[in-house]
Structure formats: C-alpha cells, structure tokens
Amino acid sequence: MVRFEEIFSKAEAAAGATVAVASAEDYEVLKSVHMAVEKNLASFILVGDEKKIASMIQESFPDLTEPAISIQHAENTQNAALEAVKLVSSGKAGVLMKGHVETSILLKAVLNKEVGLRTGNVLSHVALFEVPAIDRSIFITDAAMNIAPDLNQKVQIIQNAVKIAHGAGVQNPSVAPLAAVETINPAMQATLDAAALTQMNRRGQIKGCVIDGPLALDNAISVKAAEHKGISGPAAGKADILLVPSIEAGNILYKSLMYFGNSKVGAVISGAKAPIVLTSRADSAESKLYSLALAICTSY
Ligand SMILES: CCCC(=O)OP(=O)(O)O
C-alpha cells in the first residue's frame, strides 16, 4: 500500500520540474507552492493577476522569490489557463497546475486544438486518497473529467489510472469497476461494463492490473463486507483502484472522503502530454502539495 510519505521521497528524488500554475492568486495555492519550494520539489511560473499574486506573496510568503518562482500576468482566468497550458506545450514547464480556476475553464485550455495538451487518448482524473477510517490508500477515477464514460472510455480511464498507480509504486493494482450491486443486471449499464472490463482484462486486452467487477463500494473496500455477502475475487475488499460509473458518483465520493472522511488527497489528470495537478479549488494547500508530488513522481 502506498503512502504520501513514499510519494514525497520519490518526487524529491525526481525533483527539478518547472510547474505552470493557472490562476495562482489564491492563498492555499501559494502556500502549496511555498511548501514545494521549501522541499525543493520544483520551481514555478505563477500565471494570473500579477499585482494580486505579488502582494499576496509579499504579505504571506516573502521568502518566495526568483529563481524559485516567476510571475506572468494574465487578464482573467480564461487567459491564465491558456497561458499556463502554452507554457507546458512549448516545453517551458513540465507540469500544469490548476490554481483558483474552474475545472471546466482549465480543461477547455488543456483540450485547445492548437496549443493544448491532447495526445489522442482519453484524458482522465485520478485521485489518490489516504483514508484514515480504513487505514489504507485508494485511487479513484474519474471524479472530474469524463461525464458518463462508455466502455471504450472506461478502458482508457483504467489504463490512465494504472499508469499513475505504477508510477506511485503499486505494481499490479486491483481495479474494482463500481456499481450499485455486485451481480450483472442488464438494466444497469455499470454492471454490464464492469463484467466486460473484467473479461477484457482476463483476455489480456487491458494489462498491468487485475480487474474484478462489478462490485458495490462496500465489497470493494471492506474484506468484512465482502465476506459477509459471500463475494470473493481479486478485488473483493481490497481494491486499489475504484472506477466510478459517472462524474457525479466520483465527485461526490471525492468530496465525501474529504469532508466526512478526513482523508488526504493528491490528484492529477492522466493521459495528457504532461501531468496536470487538479484538485478542488477548496482543497487545502497540503492536498495541492500531495498532488504536485504525485504529478512529479508519475511524470512521463
Ligand atoms: C475533484 C476536483 C474537481 C472539482 O470538483 O473541482 P472544484 O471543486 O474546484 O469545482
């Protein structure tokens, strides 16, 4: 099981990245930048309202100076997102980070046909949670990007998550495609897709992981619940990656783990030309720092 402490060690060993931050004029974002610079993880190009960023730094983080950071002015959040994306696509930065900008605005810039970071593959969101209630870590995908993925998109979403899990040190992750039940019901698309994904994995069409579903959330994360319901299989009770059937399920699960579950999170977009740090605007500086470490240690 992977912990953020190990992810930090890996990221420190790979340090040296330049991160472009879209809309850096936010206290928690700047605090995470400050912590990352203190840990020598990366240097930063802070894109956004120059005056605001400079005065926030002067007031709260006066030791945050060049060359660890530089500031690039942008008129508004749309501009900041596009300029930050351009810094990455032109090679001036190796990692993109969401600052105080709506996810949809950032992703629009990421998907921009001329300067964006598309690869031709599906891009998807992967979040790693350290969950105190079950004393273990779990990846959840996709809480932020793909609205209602079909089977083909789910295949790529799993592949993207497996890549991040490998980079984080989980070699052959077990993947649970989640549904409301653990049996196949033709009226429930999530169960049909889960069965197909499981069989595709058995036939070698999806590699680097073990897929086992459909599973309901309890049977995927609790051995006790799986045993109580008589469910066995490689992911039953011990899934490393939870594939959610829709963005609503994923986003609600993400925020439940944060607000009810007191979890730690690090989250990235996988499948683009470069890793993208993408947490909720309301997530803490620590979460943004964990995400940076995850992005750096899984960069490709
Ligand atoms: C879970 C990350 C995506 C998200 O919901 O971001 P916001 O809370 O900033 O909308």
The ligand as an SDF file (V2000), in Angstrom:
LIG
                    3D

 10  9  0  0  0  0  0  0  0  0999 V2000
  -12.4410   16.9640   -7.6960 C   0  0  0  0  0  0  0  0  0  0  0  0
  -11.7880   18.0370   -8.4770 C   0  0  0  0  0  0  0  0  0  0  0  0
  -12.7040   18.7270   -9.4330 C   0  0  0  0  0  0  0  0  0  0  0  0
  -13.6290   19.6940   -8.7520 C   0  0  0  0  0  0  0  0  0  0  0  0
  -14.7330   19.3570   -8.3390 O   0  0  0  0  0  0  0  0  0  0  0  0
  -13.1260   20.9450   -8.6390 O   0  0  0  0  0  0  0  0  0  0  0  0
  -13.9040   22.2070   -7.9770 P   0  0  0  0  0  0  0  0  0  0  0  0
  -14.3650   21.7940   -6.6010 O   0  0  0  0  0  0  0  0  0  0  0  0
  -12.8540   23.2780   -7.9640 O   0  0  0  0  0  0  0  0  0  0  0  0
  -15.0710   22.5350   -8.8740 O   0  0  0  0  0  0  0  0  0  0  0  0
  1  2  1  0
  2  3  1  0
  3  4  1  0
  4  5  2  0
  4  6  1  0
  6  7  1  0
  7  8  2  0
  7  9  1  0
  7 10  1  0
M  END
$$$$
